[in-house]
Amino acid sequence: MEKHIEDILRKISFGAITVATFTLLMMILQTPETCIIEKTPMVKFPKSSCDSSHRQHLPIEKKNQRLWSTKSWNQQVHAHMLHFQQLQGLSLLFNHSKVLCISAGAGHEVMALNKIGVADVTGVELMDSLPLVSRADPHNLPFFDEVFDVAFTAHLTEALFPSRFADEMERTVKNDGLCVVLVEQCGAQELKEIVGLFRKSSLGDGEKENVGSGVLEFDILHLSSIQTRKHMHLQDKKM
């Protein structure tokens, strides 16, 4: 009886081994549909959500072309053109003037100056935006003393060290040159504080004019110089 049971168990084991062997061969010879057929390249694990998707890197020429064709860009450039044309009308800016634009951002004012005929324009910002703006620290400009005829900025009040910012503007402008500062509308006390930053320049009395384009509006003050001191031209802006 025991021998009969052993024979049955032996046959069952043999059958199980046969079925398992057959199943293994089928798995080896036939690839299941759930398996990945095409080999995909390994992708670097993203460190942040910004890295999770593939981004196309455009050449700088094509990137600039897209930016410069936008309505917002052209509106801001046009607004600056009106402002600089006003300076030309006051005989404060000429086509041969050598101009420095400090904290020039993406370069709206640089392009505006070029469009009205001022070719020698240098734009600087903490982050470059070629070909209009180069990288430089507004608090430590990489230029010799008295190089430029005009220094322009629309971001003095946003400077980390406004007094150092103003010192660098004056240092790089010629003795008979012009510092042009564009600011939000401000009261008499705020105006006095801004003018006080420019220790080598003088602000004279003058009548107020307005230049607007629907995007930017400027309240322009006519300013005068004292003897051989540097001119300062201060403007209020209304966004």
VENPEFEN-V744329 format. One record per pair of residues at least 4 apart in sequence whose C-alpha atoms are under 6 Angstrom apart, sorted by the first residue. I is the first residue (numbers start at 1). J is the second residue. D is the distance in whole Angstrom. If there is no record, write none. Layout:
# VENPEFEN-V744329
<<I & J & D> <I & J & D>>
This chain:
# VENPEFEN-V744329
<<26 & 30 & 6> <46 & 51 & 5> <46 & 52 & 5> <58 & 63 & 6> <64 & 68 & 6> <68 & 73 & 6> <74 & 78 & 6> <77 & 108 & 5> <77 & 112 & 5> <79 & 213 & 6> <79 & 216 & 6> <80 & 109 & 6> <80 & 112 & 6> <81 & 85 & 6> <81 & 112 & 5> <87 & 92 & 5> <87 & 93 & 6> <88 & 92 & 6> <88 & 93 & 5> <95 & 117 & 5> <95 & 118 & 4> <97 & 149 & 6> <98 & 120 & 5> <98 & 148 & 5> <98 & 149 & 5> <99 & 121 & 5> <99 & 148 & 6> <99 & 149 & 6> <99 & 150 & 5> <99 & 151 & 6> <100 & 121 & 6> <100 & 122 & 5> <100 & 123 & 6> <100 & 151 & 5> <101 & 123 & 5> <101 & 151 & 6> <101 & 152 & 5> <101 & 153 & 6> <102 & 124 & 5> <102 & 153 & 5> <103 & 124 & 6> <103 & 125 & 5> <104 & 123 & 6> <104 & 124 & 6> <104 & 125 & 6> <106 & 129 & 6> <107 & 132 & 5> <107 & 133 & 6> <113 & 118 & 5> <114 & 118 & 5> <114 & 119 & 5> <123 & 133 & 5> <124 & 133 & 5> <124 & 134 & 5> <124 & 135 & 6> <124 & 136 & 6> <125 & 135 & 5> <125 & 136 & 6> <126 & 135 & 5> <126 & 136 & 5> <126 & 137 & 6> <127 & 135 & 5> <128 & 133 & 5> <128 & 134 & 5> <128 & 135 & 4> <129 & 133 & 5> <137 & 141 & 6> <139 & 164 & 6> <139 & 165 & 5> <145 & 171 & 5> <145 & 172 & 5> <146 & 172 & 5> <146 & 173 & 4> <146 & 174 & 4> <147 & 172 & 5> <147 & 173 & 6> <148 & 173 & 5> <148 & 174 & 6> <149 & 173 & 6> <149 & 174 & 6> <149 & 177 & 5> <150 & 177 & 6> <150 & 178 & 5> <150 & 179 & 6> <151 & 179 & 5> <152 & 180 & 5> <152 & 181 & 6> <153 & 181 & 5> <154 & 181 & 6> <154 & 182 & 4> <163 & 197 & 5> <166 & 198 & 6> <173 & 177 & 6> <175 & 230 & 5> <176 & 230 & 5> <177 & 230 & 6> <178 & 231 & 5> <178 & 232 & 6> <179 & 232 & 5> <179 & 233 & 6> <180 & 233 & 5> <180 & 234 & 6> <181 & 234 & 5> <182 & 235 & 5> <182 & 236 & 6> <183 & 235 & 6> <183 & 236 & 5> <183 & 237 & 6> <184 & 236 & 5> <184 & 237 & 5> <185 & 236 & 5> <185 & 237 & 6> <186 & 190 & 6> <192 & 196 & 6> <201 & 229 & 6> <201 & 230 & 5> <201 & 231 & 6> <201 & 232 & 6> <202 & 225 & 6> <202 & 231 & 6> <202 & 232 & 6> <203 & 223 & 6> <203 & 232 & 6> <204 & 223 & 5> <204 & 224 & 5> <205 & 223 & 6> <206 & 221 & 6> <206 & 222 & 4> <206 & 223 & 6> <207 & 222 & 6> <208 & 220 & 6> <208 & 221 & 5> <209 & 219 & 6> <209 & 220 & 5> <210 & 218 & 5> <210 & 219 & 4> <210 & 220 & 6> <211 & 217 & 6> <211 & 218 & 5> <212 & 216 & 6> <212 & 217 & 4> <216 & 239 & 5> <217 & 237 & 6> <217 & 238 & 5> <218 & 236 & 6> <218 & 237 & 4> <219 & 235 & 6> <219 & 236 & 5> <219 & 237 & 6> <220 & 235 & 5> <221 & 235 & 6> <223 & 233 & 6> <225 & 231 & 5>>
